[in-house]
Amino acid sequence: MHVNVTAEQQEILAMVRQFATEEVLPRAGRIDETAEYPADLVAKMADLGLMGVPFPEEYGGAGLDYVTFALIVEELCRADASVGLIMDVNISLCGEPIYMFGTDAQKKRYLTPLATGAALGALAMTEPEAGSDAASIRTTADKRGDRYVLNGRKIFITNGEQADIYIVTAKTDRAARSRGITDFIVEKTMPGVSFTTHYEKMGIRGSPTTDVVLENVEVPEENVLGGVGNGFRVTMDTLDAGRIGIAAQAIGIARAALEDSLAYARERVQFGRPIADFEAIQFMLADMATQIQAARTLMLRAAALRDRNIPCARESAMAKLFAGDMAVQVTSEAVQVFGGYGYMHEYPVERHMRDAKITQIYEGTNQIQRLVVARQVAGT
Ligand SMILES: Cc1cc2nc3c(=O)[nH]c(=O)nc-3n(C[C@H](O)[C@H](O)[C@H](O)COP(=O)(O)OP(=O)(O)OC[C@H]3O[C@@H](n4cnc5c(N)ncnc54)[C@H](O)[C@@H]3O)c2cc1C
């Protein structure tokens, strides 16, 4: 499938590139150092209409497609992987399930503020005993009259305490595994929601990651998302699309590593010549560029399928798997191009290497992506 990037998409991407280059990139080193949440940049993304890129205008979105969304995530993550992730999670892990499975009232009440940037979203699924095995969650939701009472602890939640709206997975039927799971839209201000651990991370340090604790949180039944007992399917469908965003993030990080490597290789002189003159360096750069292009092709294909409402579980898993592995390899090679300087904090490539690693882990580890792909290609 050939994916054309239209003149209109190019124009939007040029606007995002300008914002990313002029306002995000100069802050990336400091954001990494301090691990501060870049609230002003998130507000600016909202002003630019980036917090609701793929949602219809009637719900406050920009009415664009998933291909454009993925290319915007790449562009933002090329400047700073945390800034791109904050926007990506808001859209693909919180806005998207409400858009796909929500009632009209839920969309008006929750999707609109998420898409305009008036509120920030998160997905709270992972628990201490339930990571890859997402059906093993222990958070419970007990029906009491017209409400559900939620109890449990979610860990490693991106956008954590900064978020206002959470998609929370909980067991409405303790005896059943995946079929006993229901998704709920939970508001931060609901009594009983609190935040504990704020994680110190290896990379994406400007992206807040916290635990979300639910203690007797009363959620009205109209906040059930996608029907009682359908939560596993809602969440898995959400992740099918979400993985396109993580592939885009990985590509953005790898592109930053390549662009920094190119500039450095032209400047750095050894043996009386720029190191870019050495074939060994040229081949490394050529491999990096080829790998990035291959990953982008997979990502665009998955996004284009999604735009056409064609199931894309296999393609998005392939894109995330390939792009994550690629980003880890490309950023490691970038450190190599920089030699000893690459290992030092004052140069950006060690940050790219630390940022890249997470793309092999979240939204399903790359081992789990291989299982998803294997199931699809081998019917296992
Ligand atoms: C920075 C960060 C942000 C995150 N953000 C969110 C978020 O916003 N919301 C959310 O809900 N979660 C989030 N997560 C959680 C993340 O999705 C999980 O960490 C991830 O899915 C892996 O789960 P786990 O950490 O429990 O590892 P485990 O599942 O314990 O896996 C450990 C190892 O075993 C392997 N493994 C497990 N099962 C199998 C199997 N069947 N076959 C082969 N290998 C297997 C894994 O690949 C991995 O290598 C985040 C995590 C991090 C680190």
The ligand as an SDF file (V2000), in Angstrom:
LIG
                    3D

 53 58  0  0  0  0  0  0  0  0999 V2000
    8.0010    4.3090   31.5630 C   0  0  0  0  0  0  0  0  0  0  0  0
    6.8190    3.4100   31.5230 C   0  0  0  0  0  0  0  0  0  0  0  0
    5.5680    3.9270   31.2060 C   0  0  0  0  0  0  0  0  0  0  0  0
    4.4390    3.0830   31.1930 C   0  0  0  0  0  0  0  0  0  0  0  0
    3.2040    3.6300   30.9480 N   0  0  0  0  0  0  0  0  0  0  0  0
    2.0860    2.8510   31.1490 C   0  0  0  0  0  0  0  0  0  0  0  0
    0.7730    3.4290   31.0800 C   0  0  0  0  0  0  0  0  0  0  0  0
    0.6070    4.6050   30.7710 O   0  0  0  0  0  0  0  0  0  0  0  0
   -0.2850    2.6330   31.3820 N   0  0  0  0  0  0  0  0  0  0  0  0
   -0.1590    1.3320   31.7190 C   0  0  0  0  0  0  0  0  0  0  0  0
   -1.1530    0.6840   31.9940 O   0  0  0  0  0  0  0  0  0  0  0  0
    1.0740    0.7330   31.7540 N   0  0  0  0  0  0  0  0  0  0  0  0
    2.1980    1.4800   31.4890 C   0  0  0  0  0  0  0  0  0  0  0  0
    3.4460    0.9110   31.5620 N   0  0  0  0  0  0  0  0  0  0  0  0
    3.5610   -0.5080   31.8400 C   0  0  0  0  0  0  0  0  0  0  0  0
    4.1100   -1.3130   30.6750 C   0  0  0  0  0  0  0  0  0  0  0  0
    3.1720   -1.4060   29.6440 O   0  0  0  0  0  0  0  0  0  0  0  0
    4.5910   -2.6560   31.2200 C   0  0  0  0  0  0  0  0  0  0  0  0
    5.7470   -2.3800   32.0040 O   0  0  0  0  0  0  0  0  0  0  0  0
    4.8990   -3.6750   30.1550 C   0  0  0  0  0  0  0  0  0  0  0  0
    3.7360   -4.0670   29.4800 O   0  0  0  0  0  0  0  0  0  0  0  0
    5.5970   -4.9190   30.6900 C   0  0  0  0  0  0  0  0  0  0  0  0
    5.0020   -5.3850   31.8530 O   0  0  0  0  0  0  0  0  0  0  0  0
    5.9310   -5.7050   33.1410 P   0  0  0  0  0  0  0  0  0  0  0  0
    6.7480   -4.4870   33.3880 O   0  0  0  0  0  0  0  0  0  0  0  0
    5.0700   -6.1920   34.2310 O   0  0  0  0  0  0  0  0  0  0  0  0
    6.9140   -6.8230   32.6530 O   0  0  0  0  0  0  0  0  0  0  0  0
    6.6120   -8.4400   32.6630 P   0  0  0  0  0  0  0  0  0  0  0  0
    5.2930   -8.6970   32.0410 O   0  0  0  0  0  0  0  0  0  0  0  0
    6.8540   -8.9550   34.0280 O   0  0  0  0  0  0  0  0  0  0  0  0
    7.7470   -8.9550   31.6880 O   0  0  0  0  0  0  0  0  0  0  0  0
    9.0860   -9.2050   32.1200 C   0  0  0  0  0  0  0  0  0  0  0  0
    9.8180   -9.8620   30.9510 C   0  0  0  0  0  0  0  0  0  0  0  0
    9.1950  -11.1030   30.6160 O   0  0  0  0  0  0  0  0  0  0  0  0
    8.8030  -11.1090   29.2550 C   0  0  0  0  0  0  0  0  0  0  0  0
    7.5580  -11.8570   29.1090 N   0  0  0  0  0  0  0  0  0  0  0  0
    6.4260  -11.7640   29.8590 C   0  0  0  0  0  0  0  0  0  0  0  0
    5.4960  -12.6190   29.4150 N   0  0  0  0  0  0  0  0  0  0  0  0
    6.0170  -13.2500   28.3390 C   0  0  0  0  0  0  0  0  0  0  0  0
    5.5400  -14.2300   27.4300 C   0  0  0  0  0  0  0  0  0  0  0  0
    4.3090  -14.7390   27.5090 N   0  0  0  0  0  0  0  0  0  0  0  0
    6.3770  -14.6500   26.4390 N   0  0  0  0  0  0  0  0  0  0  0  0
    7.6270  -14.1310   26.3120 C   0  0  0  0  0  0  0  0  0  0  0  0
    8.1330  -13.1830   27.1480 N   0  0  0  0  0  0  0  0  0  0  0  0
    7.3360  -12.7530   28.1350 C   0  0  0  0  0  0  0  0  0  0  0  0
    8.6430   -9.6330   28.8850 C   0  0  0  0  0  0  0  0  0  0  0  0
    8.7620   -9.4150   27.4850 O   0  0  0  0  0  0  0  0  0  0  0  0
    9.7750   -9.0050   29.6730 C   0  0  0  0  0  0  0  0  0  0  0  0
   10.9770   -9.1680   28.9620 O   0  0  0  0  0  0  0  0  0  0  0  0
    4.5860    1.7170   31.5050 C   0  0  0  0  0  0  0  0  0  0  0  0
    5.8570    1.1950   31.7880 C   0  0  0  0  0  0  0  0  0  0  0  0
    6.9570    2.0260   31.8130 C   0  0  0  0  0  0  0  0  0  0  0  0
    8.2990    1.4390   32.1600 C   0  0  0  0  0  0  0  0  0  0  0  0
  1  2  1  0
  2  3  1  0
  2 52  2  0
  3  4  2  0
  4  5  1  0
  4 50  1  0
  5  6  2  0
  6  7  1  0
  6 13  1  0
  7  8  2  0
  7  9  1  0
  9 10  1  0
 10 11  2  0
 10 12  1  0
 12 13  2  0
 13 14  1  0
 14 15  1  0
 14 50  1  0
 15 16  1  0
 16 17  1  0
 16 18  1  0
 18 19  1  0
 18 20  1  0
 20 21  1  0
 20 22  1  0
 22 23  1  0
 23 24  1  0
 24 25  2  0
 24 26  1  0
 24 27  1  0
 27 28  1  0
 28 29  2  0
 28 30  1  0
 28 31  1  0
 31 32  1  0
 32 33  1  0
 33 34  1  0
 33 48  1  0
 34 35  1  0
 35 36  1  0
 35 46  1  0
 36 37  1  0
 36 45  1  0
 37 38  2  0
 38 39  1  0
 39 40  1  0
 39 45  2  0
 40 41  1  0
 40 42  2  0
 42 43  1  0
 43 44  2  0
 44 45  1  0
 46 47  1  0
 46 48  1  0
 48 49  1  0
 50 51  2  0
 51 52  1  0
 52 53  1  0
M  END
$$$$
